[in-house]
Amino acid sequence: MNQGRITGEVVRTDFNAPQAVLHYTRAAHFLGLWESERILMERFFPDRSLHLLEAGCGAGRATLGLWHLGFTRITAFDFAGELLEQARALARALGAGQIEFVEADACDLSRSLALAGGNFDGVVFTFNGLMQIPGRSNRERALRGLRSACRPGATILFTTHDREATGPEEHQAWAAEAVRWSRGEQDRRLAEFGDRYFSDPSGSTFMHLPDRAEVLGSLAAAGWEHAFDALRREVAAESQAVRDFSDECRFWAAVNPGTCQSAPDA
Ligand SMILES: C[S@@+](CC[C@H](N)C(=O)[O-])C[C@H]1O[C@@H](n2cnc3c(N)ncnc32)[C@H](O)[C@@H]1O
């Protein structure tokens, strides 16, 4: 097991691993959009002619979900090439070959001609992908880059966990974790309180679990104007299959208030 700090490169390697590719490809083929995703995509992107940018598209679960909703102008990117290959194959099989798939790192969008300084009408970053970027400053860099890729007035829709909106057992576990951090006894691979690195049937997974204040702070730091947030269960009752695939999470929507000038990194 990797005993160094979890970096973006570790996360990318984990997502390119066969177990993860199988897990997300199955979800793209057989699960599709969550009901909550469908409701909020239709609410925040009512016009099907919008040009949408999808960050962290993986094997295309939400990408093809957007396509089935009637969106045809979709540019989707991910930094895991193996997942992207699966997304491209699925899009071709479904006759959605006009979806543009790009290999790119959300923390470094300025390197991608197809994405940087674009004029996208909206962004989606589904299933907590933003929180799989290690380091708050890197997540804020990604949020800034995504804002720079959008026109003024564009909306970003994404999810995160919410460390505070959990049951008593989780609260106790986080209290114990806080004690470990205060004593310097935390897992040395983690950089920030709220980080987790765990293994499950989909492979090894890094995830940062924020509280609500942190996400609000990061949106503001990246120049996004908070418009909406709600727990998934407040949006829709999900099927057992969706609940088996994914934990409870918080949906966020924010608006790009500014001009398209690229925002400086922190
Ligand atoms: C939990 S998976 C979600 C995949 C897909 N959106 C879905 O909902 O099934 C998170 C995705 O974000 C991607 N990702 C994480 N960090 C990224 C980064 N820095 N740049 C681009 N993609 C990233 C991963 O490769 C992975 O495909």
Ligand as a Chemical Component Dictionary entry (heavy atoms), coordinates in Angstrom:
data_LIG
# 
_chem_comp.id                   LIG 
_chem_comp.type                 NON-POLYMER 
_chem_comp.pdbx_formal_charge   0 
_chem_comp.three_letter_code    LIG 
# 
loop_
_chem_comp_atom.comp_id 
_chem_comp_atom.atom_id 
_chem_comp_atom.alt_atom_id 
_chem_comp_atom.type_symbol 
_chem_comp_atom.charge 
_chem_comp_atom.model_Cartn_x 
_chem_comp_atom.model_Cartn_y 
_chem_comp_atom.model_Cartn_z 
_chem_comp_atom.pdbx_ordinal 
LIG C1  C1  C 0  -16.692 9.167  -8.191  1  
LIG S1  S1  S 1  -16.111 9.201  -9.845  2  
LIG C2  C2  C 0  -17.560 9.715  -10.705 3  
LIG C3  C3  C 0  -17.571 9.304  -12.153 4  
LIG C4  C4  C 0  -18.847 9.722  -12.890 5  
LIG N1  N1  N 0  -18.982 11.166 -12.951 6  
LIG C5  C5  C 0  -20.061 9.119  -12.201 7  
LIG O1  O1  O 0  -20.807 9.880  -11.566 8  
LIG O2  O2  O -1 -20.250 7.903  -12.300 9  
LIG C6  C6  C 0  -15.118 10.705 -9.867  10 
LIG C7  C7  C 0  -14.465 10.952 -11.199 11 
LIG O3  O3  O 0  -13.728 12.175 -11.097 12 
LIG C8  C8  C 0  -12.498 12.015 -11.788 13 
LIG N2  N2  N 0  -11.528 12.949 -11.245 14 
LIG C9  C9  C 0  -11.087 13.053 -9.971  15 
LIG N3  N3  N 0  -10.164 14.027 -9.880  16 
LIG C10 C10 C 0  -10.046 14.558 -11.120 17 
LIG C11 C11 C 0  -9.243  15.595 -11.666 18 
LIG N4  N4  N 0  -8.364  16.261 -10.917 19 
LIG N5  N5  N 0  -9.376  15.884 -12.976 20 
LIG C12 C12 C 0  -10.235 15.188 -13.760 21 
LIG N6  N6  N 0  -11.001 14.184 -13.306 22 
LIG C13 C13 C 0  -10.909 13.879 -12.001 23 
LIG C14 C14 C 0  -12.118 10.560 -11.547 24 
LIG O4  O4  O 0  -11.190 10.076 -12.497 25 
LIG C15 C15 C 0  -13.493 9.881  -11.626 26 
LIG O5  O5  O 0  -13.779 9.488  -12.935 27 
# 
loop_
_chem_comp_bond.comp_id 
_chem_comp_bond.atom_id_1 
_chem_comp_bond.atom_id_2 
_chem_comp_bond.value_order 
_chem_comp_bond.pdbx_ordinal 
LIG C1  S1  SING 1  
LIG S1  C2  SING 2  
LIG S1  C6  SING 3  
LIG C2  C3  SING 4  
LIG C3  C4  SING 5  
LIG C4  N1  SING 6  
LIG C4  C5  SING 7  
LIG C5  O1  DOUB 8  
LIG C5  O2  SING 9  
LIG C6  C7  SING 10 
LIG C7  O3  SING 11 
LIG C7  C15 SING 12 
LIG O3  C8  SING 13 
LIG C8  N2  SING 14 
LIG C8  C14 SING 15 
LIG N2  C9  SING 16 
LIG N2  C13 SING 17 
LIG C9  N3  DOUB 18 
LIG N3  C10 SING 19 
LIG C10 C11 SING 20 
LIG C10 C13 DOUB 21 
LIG C11 N4  SING 22 
LIG C11 N5  DOUB 23 
LIG N5  C12 SING 24 
LIG C12 N6  DOUB 25 
LIG N6  C13 SING 26 
LIG C14 O4  SING 27 
LIG C14 C15 SING 28 
LIG C15 O5  SING 29 
# 
